[in-house]
Amino acid sequence: MSVAFRRDSDEEHREPRFELPIPAGANLVTAAGPALIAARVAELEAAVAAATGEDRDALLRQLRYWHTRAATAEVVAPPADDEAGIGSRVTFRLNGATRTITIVGHDEANAEARIAFAAPLARALMGTGPGDLADFQGHSEAIEVIAVENH
């Protein structure tokens, strides 16, 4: 039989599915981090049990990511009083606007006000305290730290 008449399987034409990328470096989390990761694992395990086909494969891929993150999580002790670090809530002024963010682990970050410790803004703030000025995005003393709360 000629190759022209052979039916290729659907699998031959699909893009390969790679694992979800794990952020480089240590998996540092706040004290709340392990519970947040465990909740995500439980949610995905329930979804996997109910899913079929490609949906199930995608959920299993996510579940492998979260199992890895749970196994590698390292809880970081809160920083010294009045020093910004992982777990700190920092109020600062940047470009005339006052903002408050919380510095957290990669998997604890969200779009609102929780940023990962590896983000440029978090890196600029870590180690600062109230009244300090920090360089940011190539500008000297671009950030003025107003307050730091550690729990």
VMD Tcl script that builds the backbone (N, CA, C; Angstrom):
set m [mol new atoms 453]
animate dup $m
set s [atomselect $m all]
$s set {name element resname resid chain x y z} {
  {N N MET 1 A 0.856 -1.178 0.000}
  {CA C MET 1 A 0.000 0.000 0.000}
  {C C MET 1 A 0.902 1.242 0.000}
  {N N SER 2 A 0.508 2.185 -0.804}
  {CA C SER 2 A 1.270 3.421 -0.912}
  {C C SER 2 A 1.126 4.246 0.364}
  {N N VAL 3 A 2.162 4.976 0.683}
  {CA C VAL 3 A 2.141 5.823 1.878}
  {C C VAL 3 A 1.103 6.933 1.735}
  {N N ALA 4 A 0.775 7.288 0.527}
  {CA C ALA 4 A -0.199 8.354 0.288}
  {C C ALA 4 A -1.588 7.963 0.784}
  {N N PHE 5 A -1.860 6.676 0.853}
  {CA C PHE 5 A -3.185 6.239 1.286}
  {C C PHE 5 A -3.230 5.824 2.749}
  {N N ARG 6 A -2.093 5.914 3.407}
  {CA C ARG 6 A -2.046 5.534 4.822}
  {C C ARG 6 A -2.656 6.643 5.660}
  {N N ARG 7 A -3.508 6.293 6.605}
  {CA C ARG 7 A -4.122 7.289 7.498}
  {C C ARG 7 A -3.204 7.490 8.698}
  {N N ASP 8 A -2.744 8.727 8.837}
  {CA C ASP 8 A -1.930 9.045 10.011}
  {C C ASP 8 A -2.835 9.150 11.222}
  {N N SER 9 A -2.302 8.781 12.351}
  {CA C SER 9 A -3.100 8.922 13.575}
  {C C SER 9 A -3.144 10.393 13.968}
  {N N ASP 10 A -4.128 10.747 14.714}
  {CA C ASP 10 A -4.258 12.132 15.174}
  {C C ASP 10 A -3.089 12.529 16.061}
  {N N GLU 11 A -2.516 11.553 16.765}
  {CA C GLU 11 A -1.412 11.841 17.680}
  {C C GLU 11 A -0.176 12.357 16.954}
  {N N GLU 12 A 0.015 11.931 15.705}
  {CA C GLU 12 A 1.204 12.331 14.964}
  {C C GLU 12 A 1.223 13.817 14.646}
  {N N HIS 13 A 0.066 14.469 14.646}
  {CA C HIS 13 A -0.016 15.865 14.232}
  {C C HIS 13 A -0.162 16.835 15.396}
  {N N ARG 14 A -0.144 16.334 16.578}
  {CA C ARG 14 A -0.313 17.212 17.746}
  {C C ARG 14 A 1.019 17.795 18.185}
  {N N GLU 15 A 0.921 18.973 18.732}
  {CA C GLU 15 A 2.096 19.603 19.322}
  {C C GLU 15 A 2.477 18.838 20.586}
  {N N PRO 16 A 3.769 18.721 20.861}
  {CA C PRO 16 A 4.149 18.024 22.095}
  {C C PRO 16 A 3.706 18.820 23.314}
  {N N ARG 17 A 3.334 18.134 24.348}
  {CA C ARG 17 A 2.916 18.790 25.597}
  {C C ARG 17 A 4.078 18.715 26.577}
  {N N PHE 18 A 4.634 19.866 26.880}
  {CA C PHE 18 A 5.741 19.934 27.817}
  {C C PHE 18 A 5.192 20.149 29.221}
  {N N GLU 19 A 5.980 19.812 30.207}
  {CA C GLU 19 A 5.584 20.048 31.586}
  {C C GLU 19 A 5.551 21.561 31.839}
  {N N LEU 20 A 4.778 21.971 32.844}
  {CA C LEU 20 A 4.732 23.388 33.207}
  {C C LEU 20 A 6.100 23.792 33.748}
  {N N PRO 21 A 6.599 24.941 33.353}
  {CA C PRO 21 A 7.931 25.348 33.804}
  {C C PRO 21 A 7.953 25.663 35.298}
  {N N ILE 22 A 8.981 25.188 35.958}
  {CA C ILE 22 A 9.193 25.452 37.376}
  {C C ILE 22 A 10.085 26.691 37.472}
  {N N PRO 23 A 9.694 27.705 38.257}
  {CA C PRO 23 A 10.561 28.883 38.398}
  {C C PRO 23 A 11.950 28.487 38.894}
  {N N ALA 24 A 12.962 29.146 38.372}
  {CA C ALA 24 A 14.344 28.861 38.754}
  {C C ALA 24 A 14.591 29.239 40.213}
  {N N GLY 25 A 15.491 28.545 40.838}
  {CA C GLY 25 A 15.882 28.857 42.202}
  {C C GLY 25 A 15.035 28.128 43.229}
  {N N ALA 26 A 15.274 28.483 44.470}
  {CA C ALA 26 A 14.575 27.851 45.590}
  {C C ALA 26 A 13.086 28.206 45.573}
  {N N ASN 27 A 12.280 27.296 46.088}
  {CA C ASN 27 A 10.827 27.499 46.177}
  {C C ASN 27 A 10.509 28.072 47.560}
  {N N LEU 28 A 10.838 29.335 47.754}
  {CA C LEU 28 A 10.620 29.993 49.040}
  {C C LEU 28 A 9.165 30.414 49.170}
  {N N VAL 29 A 8.569 30.159 50.344}
  {CA C VAL 29 A 7.167 30.514 50.593}
  {C C VAL 29 A 7.037 31.121 51.988}
  {N N THR 30 A 5.931 31.828 52.196}
  {CA C THR 30 A 5.616 32.346 53.522}
  {C C THR 30 A 5.039 31.209 54.356}
  {N N ALA 31 A 4.752 31.467 55.607}
  {CA C ALA 31 A 4.181 30.443 56.484}
  {C C ALA 31 A 2.850 29.922 55.949}
  {N N ALA 32 A 2.123 30.750 55.219}
  {CA C ALA 32 A 0.831 30.345 54.649}
  {C C ALA 32 A 0.986 29.542 53.356}
  {N N GLY 33 A 2.162 29.552 52.763}
  {CA C GLY 33 A 2.399 28.912 51.482}
  {C C GLY 33 A 2.066 27.434 51.402}
  {N N PRO 34 A 2.547 26.595 52.336}
  {CA C PRO 34 A 2.240 25.162 52.235}
  {C C PRO 34 A 0.740 24.864 52.250}
  {N N ALA 35 A -0.024 25.587 53.027}
  {CA C ALA 35 A -1.477 25.365 53.071}
  {C C ALA 35 A -2.127 25.773 51.749}
  {N N LEU 36 A -1.664 26.867 51.150}
  {CA C LEU 36 A -2.197 27.296 49.855}
  {C C LEU 36 A -1.884 26.266 48.765}
  {N N ILE 37 A -0.673 25.733 48.792}
  {CA C ILE 37 A -0.280 24.727 47.805}
  {C C ILE 37 A -1.085 23.446 48.015}
  {N N ALA 38 A -1.253 23.028 49.273}
  {CA C ALA 38 A -2.028 21.817 49.571}
  {C C ALA 38 A -3.478 21.966 49.122}
  {N N ALA 39 A -4.049 23.144 49.290}
  {CA C ALA 39 A -5.423 23.390 48.852}
  {C C ALA 39 A -5.520 23.277 47.327}
  {N N ARG 40 A -4.525 23.791 46.624}
  {CA C ARG 40 A -4.523 23.712 45.156}
  {C C ARG 40 A -4.396 22.257 44.703}
  {N N VAL 41 A -3.550 21.474 45.387}
  {CA C VAL 41 A -3.387 20.054 45.059}
  {C C VAL 41 A -4.718 19.319 45.262}
  {N N ALA 42 A -5.378 19.568 46.375}
  {CA C ALA 42 A -6.658 18.907 46.658}
  {C C ALA 42 A -7.709 19.270 45.608}
  {N N GLU 43 A -7.739 20.530 45.222}
  {CA C GLU 43 A -8.685 20.996 44.197}
  {C C GLU 43 A -8.429 20.290 42.859}
  {N N LEU 44 A -7.168 20.178 42.494}
  {CA C LEU 44 A -6.822 19.521 41.225}
  {C C LEU 44 A -7.081 18.022 41.279}
  {N N GLU 45 A -6.815 17.383 42.414}
  {CA C GLU 45 A -7.085 15.944 42.542}
  {C C GLU 45 A -8.573 15.658 42.367}
  {N N ALA 46 A -9.421 16.503 42.919}
  {CA C ALA 46 A -10.867 16.338 42.753}
  {C C ALA 46 A -11.272 16.544 41.298}
  {N N ALA 47 A -10.661 17.527 40.649}
  {CA C ALA 47 A -10.980 17.801 39.245}
  {C C ALA 47 A -10.509 16.657 38.342}
  {N N VAL 48 A -9.353 16.084 38.639}
  {CA C VAL 48 A -8.829 14.964 37.861}
  {C C VAL 48 A -9.769 13.768 37.965}
  {N N ALA 49 A -10.274 13.512 39.153}
  {CA C ALA 49 A -11.176 12.379 39.369}
  {C C ALA 49 A -12.449 12.501 38.537}
  {N N ALA 50 A -12.879 13.720 38.264}
  {CA C ALA 50 A -14.122 13.943 37.522}
  {C C ALA 50 A -13.902 14.149 36.024}
  {N N ALA 51 A -12.660 14.361 35.602}
  {CA C ALA 51 A -12.383 14.710 34.202}
  {C C ALA 51 A -12.079 13.482 33.346}
  {N N THR 52 A -12.188 13.687 32.025}
  {CA C THR 52 A -11.847 12.636 31.062}
  {C C THR 52 A -11.109 13.258 29.886}
  {N N GLY 53 A -10.449 12.428 29.106}
  {CA C GLY 53 A -9.825 12.858 27.863}
  {C C GLY 53 A -8.749 13.898 28.025}
  {N N GLU 54 A -8.749 14.862 27.098}
  {CA C GLU 54 A -7.723 15.905 27.098}
  {C C GLU 54 A -7.806 16.791 28.327}
  {N N ASP 55 A -9.013 17.014 28.826}
  {CA C ASP 55 A -9.158 17.812 30.043}
  {C C ASP 55 A -8.407 17.157 31.187}
  {N N ARG 56 A -8.538 15.848 31.290}
  {CA C ARG 56 A -7.871 15.102 32.365}
  {C C ARG 56 A -6.351 15.190 32.212}
  {N N ASP 57 A -5.862 15.078 30.980}
  {CA C ASP 57 A -4.421 15.171 30.736}
  {C C ASP 57 A -3.878 16.531 31.163}
  {N N ALA 58 A -4.600 17.592 30.841}
  {CA C ALA 58 A -4.175 18.942 31.218}
  {C C ALA 58 A -4.172 19.106 32.738}
  {N N LEU 59 A -5.178 18.544 33.382}
  {CA C LEU 59 A -5.248 18.628 34.850}
  {C C LEU 59 A -4.125 17.815 35.494}
  {N N LEU 60 A -3.811 16.653 34.941}
  {CA C LEU 60 A -2.710 15.841 35.470}
  {C C LEU 60 A -1.380 16.577 35.341}
  {N N ARG 61 A -1.232 17.293 34.246}
  {CA C ARG 61 A -0.021 18.101 34.036}
  {C C ARG 61 A 0.094 19.166 35.126}
  {N N GLN 62 A -1.001 19.856 35.416}
  {CA C GLN 62 A -1.002 20.858 36.482}
  {C C GLN 62 A -0.735 20.210 37.837}
  {N N LEU 63 A -1.325 19.053 38.050}
  {CA C LEU 63 A -1.154 18.356 39.326}
  {C C LEU 63 A 0.305 17.962 39.543}
  {N N ARG 64 A 0.990 17.524 38.503}
  {CA C ARG 64 A 2.419 17.201 38.633}
  {C C ARG 64 A 3.211 18.435 39.042}
  {N N TYR 65 A 2.884 19.579 38.452}
  {CA C TYR 65 A 3.548 20.832 38.815}
  {C C TYR 65 A 3.355 21.115 40.307}
  {N N TRP 66 A 2.103 21.045 40.766}
  {CA C TRP 66 A 1.806 21.397 42.156}
  {C C TRP 66 A 2.366 20.383 43.145}
  {N N HIS 67 A 2.441 19.109 42.758}
  {CA C HIS 67 A 3.087 18.118 43.637}
  {C C HIS 67 A 4.576 18.455 43.792}
  {N N THR 68 A 5.206 18.858 42.712}
  {CA C THR 68 A 6.614 19.259 42.768}
  {C C THR 68 A 6.778 20.480 43.659}
  {N N ARG 69 A 5.887 21.455 43.508}
  {CA C ARG 69 A 5.984 22.675 44.323}
  {C C ARG 69 A 5.750 22.374 45.807}
  {N N ALA 70 A 4.843 21.442 46.104}
  {CA C ALA 70 A 4.592 21.063 47.499}
  {C C ALA 70 A 5.819 20.379 48.092}
  {N N ALA 71 A 6.466 19.528 47.312}
  {CA C ALA 71 A 7.623 18.782 47.804}
  {C C ALA 71 A 8.854 19.666 47.999}
  {N N THR 72 A 8.940 20.767 47.264}
  {CA C THR 72 A 10.133 21.608 47.331}
  {C C THR 72 A 9.940 22.906 48.110}
  {N N ALA 73 A 8.759 23.121 48.665}
  {CA C ALA 73 A 8.484 24.386 49.379}
  {C C ALA 73 A 9.385 24.530 50.609}
  {N N GLU 74 A 9.972 25.706 50.751}
  {CA C GLU 74 A 10.804 26.040 51.903}
  {C C GLU 74 A 10.203 27.268 52.584}
  {N N VAL 75 A 9.683 27.080 53.788}
  {CA C VAL 75 A 9.090 28.200 54.519}
  {C C VAL 75 A 10.215 29.111 55.006}
  {N N VAL 76 A 10.062 30.389 54.729}
  {CA C VAL 76 A 11.052 31.394 55.117}
  {C C VAL 76 A 10.590 32.066 56.402}
  {N N ALA 77 A 11.494 32.214 57.347}
  {CA C ALA 77 A 11.173 32.920 58.584}
  {C C ALA 77 A 10.918 34.390 58.272}
  {N N PRO 78 A 9.995 35.007 59.000}
  {CA C PRO 78 A 9.729 36.436 58.756}
  {C C PRO 78 A 10.999 37.260 58.973}
  {N N PRO 79 A 11.181 38.310 58.189}
  {CA C PRO 79 A 12.368 39.157 58.349}
  {C C PRO 79 A 12.306 39.943 59.660}
  {N N ALA 80 A 13.423 40.568 59.984}
  {CA C ALA 80 A 13.496 41.399 61.190}
  {C C ALA 80 A 12.474 42.532 61.099}
  {N N ASP 81 A 12.042 43.021 62.264}
  {CA C ASP 81 A 11.090 44.133 62.284}
  {C C ASP 81 A 11.609 45.295 61.448}
  {N N ASP 82 A 10.697 45.941 60.759}
  {CA C ASP 82 A 10.996 47.109 59.935}
  {C C ASP 82 A 11.985 46.832 58.807}
  {N N GLU 83 A 12.108 45.570 58.385}
  {CA C GLU 83 A 12.926 45.246 57.215}
  {C C GLU 83 A 12.072 44.437 56.254}
  {N N ALA 84 A 12.004 44.880 55.009}
  {CA C ALA 84 A 11.191 44.193 54.011}
  {C C ALA 84 A 11.849 42.894 53.573}
  {N N GLY 85 A 11.034 41.863 53.454}
  {CA C GLY 85 A 11.500 40.555 53.007}
  {C C GLY 85 A 10.297 39.716 52.618}
  {N N ILE 86 A 10.502 38.432 52.425}
  {CA C ILE 86 A 9.399 37.544 52.068}
  {C C ILE 86 A 8.424 37.488 53.242}
  {N N GLY 87 A 7.182 37.795 52.972}
  {CA C GLY 87 A 6.149 37.842 54.000}
  {C C GLY 87 A 5.831 39.250 54.481}
  {N N SER 88 A 6.585 40.226 54.033}
  {CA C SER 88 A 6.373 41.614 54.463}
  {C C SER 88 A 5.297 42.300 53.634}
  {N N ARG 89 A 4.552 43.149 54.312}
  {CA C ARG 89 A 3.601 44.040 53.648}
  {C C ARG 89 A 4.285 45.406 53.629}
  {N N VAL 90 A 4.519 45.932 52.430}
  {CA C VAL 90 A 5.312 47.152 52.272}
  {C C VAL 90 A 4.467 48.245 51.625}
  {N N THR 91 A 4.461 49.408 52.257}
  {CA C THR 91 A 3.818 50.587 51.686}
  {C C THR 91 A 4.940 51.497 51.206}
  {N N PHE 92 A 4.828 51.959 49.966}
  {CA C PHE 92 A 5.898 52.755 49.375}
  {C C PHE 92 A 5.315 53.763 48.390}
  {N N ARG 93 A 6.146 54.709 48.016}
  {CA C ARG 93 A 5.765 55.713 47.026}
  {C C ARG 93 A 6.677 55.541 45.819}
  {N N LEU 94 A 6.054 55.425 44.647}
  {CA C LEU 94 A 6.785 55.276 43.390}
  {C C LEU 94 A 6.102 56.153 42.354}
  {N N ASN 95 A 6.855 57.032 41.734}
  {CA C ASN 95 A 6.307 57.957 40.720}
  {C C ASN 95 A 5.131 58.766 41.260}
  {N N GLY 96 A 5.197 59.160 42.511}
  {CA C GLY 96 A 4.160 59.988 43.109}
  {C C GLY 96 A 2.948 59.232 43.618}
  {N N ALA 97 A 2.839 57.951 43.327}
  {CA C ALA 97 A 1.685 57.149 43.771}
  {C C ALA 97 A 2.092 56.268 44.948}
  {N N THR 98 A 1.207 56.184 45.932}
  {CA C THR 98 A 1.449 55.329 47.093}
  {C C THR 98 A 0.760 53.989 46.863}
  {N N ARG 99 A 1.517 52.908 47.076}
  {CA C ARG 99 A 0.998 51.544 46.895}
  {C C ARG 99 A 1.396 50.683 48.079}
  {N N THR 100 A 0.651 49.611 48.275}
  {CA C THR 100 A 0.986 48.622 49.293}
  {C C THR 100 A 0.968 47.250 48.632}
  {N N ILE 101 A 2.055 46.514 48.843}
  {CA C ILE 101 A 2.157 45.160 48.296}
  {C C ILE 101 A 2.639 44.221 49.401}
  {N N THR 102 A 2.441 42.935 49.185}
  {CA C THR 102 A 2.986 41.910 50.074}
  {C C THR 102 A 3.941 41.072 49.242}
  {N N ILE 103 A 5.135 40.843 49.775}
  {CA C ILE 103 A 6.146 40.040 49.083}
  {C C ILE 103 A 5.954 38.587 49.499}
  {N N VAL 104 A 5.749 37.705 48.514}
  {CA C VAL 104 A 5.437 36.300 48.795}
  {C C VAL 104 A 6.237 35.380 47.866}
  {N N GLY 105 A 6.012 34.073 47.998}
  {CA C GLY 105 A 6.619 33.085 47.109}
  {C C GLY 105 A 5.957 33.115 45.745}
  {N N HIS 106 A 6.598 32.475 44.761}
  {CA C HIS 106 A 6.082 32.460 43.384}
  {C C HIS 106 A 4.635 31.994 43.311}
  {N N ASP 107 A 4.320 30.895 43.981}
  {CA C ASP 107 A 2.988 30.296 43.868}
  {C C ASP 107 A 1.938 30.993 44.720}
  {N N GLU 108 A 2.344 31.925 45.543}
  {CA C GLU 108 A 1.404 32.677 46.376}
  {C C GLU 108 A 1.026 34.015 45.738}
  {N N ALA 109 A 1.744 34.407 44.705}
  {CA C ALA 109 A 1.537 35.709 44.074}
  {C C ALA 109 A 0.206 35.746 43.323}
  {N N ASN 110 A -0.339 36.958 43.208}
  {CA C ASN 110 A -1.564 37.170 42.429}
  {C C ASN 110 A -1.463 38.530 41.742}
  {N N ALA 111 A -2.456 38.880 40.994}
  {CA C ALA 111 A -2.417 40.121 40.215}
  {C C ALA 111 A -2.718 41.361 41.046}
  {N N GLU 112 A -3.315 41.183 42.199}
  {CA C GLU 112 A -3.728 42.358 42.970}
  {C C GLU 112 A -2.555 42.998 43.714}
  {N N ALA 113 A -2.143 42.442 44.813}
  {CA C ALA 113 A -1.134 43.116 45.629}
  {C C ALA 113 A -0.140 42.151 46.264}
  {N N ARG 114 A -0.041 40.939 45.749}
  {CA C ARG 114 A 0.909 39.954 46.260}
  {C C ARG 114 A 1.882 39.652 45.125}
  {N N ILE 115 A 3.152 40.052 45.313}
  {CA C ILE 115 A 4.112 39.845 44.240}
  {C C ILE 115 A 5.204 38.879 44.690}
  {N N ALA 116 A 5.707 38.107 43.742}
  {CA C ALA 116 A 6.748 37.122 44.020}
  {C C ALA 116 A 8.057 37.814 44.390}
  {N N PHE 117 A 8.796 37.185 45.273}
  {CA C PHE 117 A 10.055 37.757 45.750}
  {C C PHE 117 A 11.075 37.963 44.629}
  {N N ALA 118 A 10.928 37.254 43.513}
  {CA C ALA 118 A 11.866 37.397 42.398}
  {C C ALA 118 A 11.487 38.537 41.443}
  {N N ALA 119 A 10.314 39.136 41.624}
  {CA C ALA 119 A 9.896 40.245 40.761}
  {C C ALA 119 A 10.816 41.446 40.993}
  {N N PRO 120 A 11.084 42.215 39.956}
  {CA C PRO 120 A 11.994 43.360 40.101}
  {C C PRO 120 A 11.598 44.320 41.228}
  {N N LEU 121 A 10.312 44.604 41.378}
  {CA C LEU 121 A 9.878 45.509 42.440}
  {C C LEU 121 A 10.170 44.916 43.818}
  {N N ALA 122 A 9.893 43.633 43.998}
  {CA C ALA 122 A 10.162 42.973 45.282}
  {C C ALA 122 A 11.660 42.971 45.579}
  {N N ARG 123 A 12.459 42.677 44.563}
  {CA C ARG 123 A 13.917 42.665 44.771}
  {C C ARG 123 A 14.415 44.051 45.180}
  {N N ALA 124 A 13.817 45.103 44.615}
  {CA C ALA 124 A 14.226 46.463 44.967}
  {C C ALA 124 A 13.847 46.794 46.407}
  {N N LEU 125 A 12.722 46.252 46.877}
  {CA C LEU 125 A 12.239 46.576 48.220}
  {C C LEU 125 A 12.870 45.730 49.319}
  {N N MET 126 A 13.280 44.508 49.001}
  {CA C MET 126 A 13.799 43.620 50.037}
  {C C MET 126 A 15.052 44.200 50.687}
  {N N GLY 127 A 15.051 44.162 52.011}
  {CA C GLY 127 A 16.161 44.695 52.776}
  {C C GLY 127 A 16.005 46.160 53.154}
  {N N THR 128 A 14.960 46.816 52.664}
  {CA C THR 128 A 14.737 48.226 52.996}
  {C C THR 128 A 13.839 48.346 54.226}
  {N N GLY 129 A 13.765 49.538 54.762}
  {CA C GLY 129 A 12.899 49.828 55.901}
  {C C GLY 129 A 12.253 51.189 55.733}
  {N N PRO 130 A 11.370 51.566 56.665}
  {CA C PRO 130 A 10.699 52.864 56.571}
  {C C PRO 130 A 11.707 54.012 56.452}
  {N N GLY 131 A 11.439 54.898 55.498}
  {CA C GLY 131 A 12.306 56.044 55.285}
  {C C GLY 131 A 13.426 55.791 54.289}
  {N N ASP 132 A 13.651 54.536 53.914}
  {CA C ASP 132 A 14.711 54.223 52.956}
  {C C ASP 132 A 14.282 54.581 51.541}
  {N N LEU 133 A 15.269 54.847 50.705}
  {CA C LEU 133 A 15.058 55.077 49.289}
  {C C LEU 133 A 15.719 53.926 48.543}
  {N N ALA 134 A 15.060 53.424 47.496}
  {CA C ALA 134 A 15.592 52.291 46.742}
  {C C ALA 134 A 15.635 52.609 45.258}
  {N N ASP 135 A 16.639 52.055 44.591}
  {CA C ASP 135 A 16.766 52.200 43.145}
  {C C ASP 135 A 15.787 51.244 42.479}
  {N N PHE 136 A 15.234 51.671 41.333}
  {CA C PHE 136 A 14.289 50.817 40.621}
  {C C PHE 136 A 14.274 51.180 39.152}
  {N N GLN 137 A 14.349 50.186 38.288}
  {CA C GLN 137 A 14.305 50.339 36.840}
  {C C GLN 137 A 15.315 51.365 36.326}
  {N N GLY 138 A 16.513 51.297 36.867}
  {CA C GLY 138 A 17.583 52.171 36.413}
  {C C GLY 138 A 17.538 53.581 36.962}
  {N N HIS 139 A 16.575 53.860 37.834}
  {CA C HIS 139 A 16.473 55.197 38.424}
  {C C HIS 139 A 16.938 55.146 39.865}
  {N N SER 140 A 17.832 56.030 40.194}
  {CA C SER 140 A 18.366 56.099 41.546}
  {C C SER 140 A 17.318 56.673 42.504}
  {N N GLU 141 A 17.144 56.016 43.631}
  {CA C GLU 141 A 16.224 56.450 44.688}
  {C C GLU 141 A 14.803 56.690 44.157}
  {N N ALA 142 A 14.320 55.791 43.313}
  {CA C ALA 142 A 12.996 55.924 42.695}
  {C C ALA 142 A 11.871 55.547 43.648}
  {N N ILE 143 A 12.177 54.732 44.654}
  {CA C ILE 143 A 11.148 54.249 45.574}
  {C C ILE 143 A 11.431 54.786 46.973}
  {N N GLU 144 A 10.385 55.322 47.601}
  {CA C GLU 144 A 10.486 55.744 49.002}
  {C C GLU 144 A 9.628 54.776 49.837}
  {N N VAL 145 A 10.280 54.061 50.750}
  {CA C VAL 145 A 9.579 53.117 51.602}
  {C C VAL 145 A 8.924 53.886 52.739}
  {N N ILE 146 A 7.607 53.708 52.906}
  {CA C ILE 146 A 6.850 54.421 53.934}
  {C C ILE 146 A 6.689 53.565 55.183}
  {N N ALA 147 A 6.294 52.302 54.992}
  {CA C ALA 147 A 6.060 51.419 56.137}
  {C C ALA 147 A 6.333 49.971 55.747}
  {N N VAL 148 A 6.751 49.173 56.735}
  {CA C VAL 148 A 6.972 47.739 56.548}
  {C C VAL 148 A 6.316 47.020 57.718}
  {N N GLU 149 A 5.417 46.079 57.393}
  {CA C GLU 149 A 4.751 45.278 58.432}
  {C C GLU 149 A 5.157 43.827 58.240}
  {N N ASN 150 A 5.639 43.197 59.299}
  {CA C ASN 150 A 5.986 41.776 59.274}
  {C C ASN 150 A 5.119 41.037 60.268}
  {N N HIS 151 A 4.588 39.901 59.827}
  {CA C HIS 151 A 3.704 39.125 60.712}
  {C C HIS 151 A 4.417 37.892 61.156}
}
mol reanalyze $m
mol bondsrecalc $m
mol representation Tube
mol addrep $m
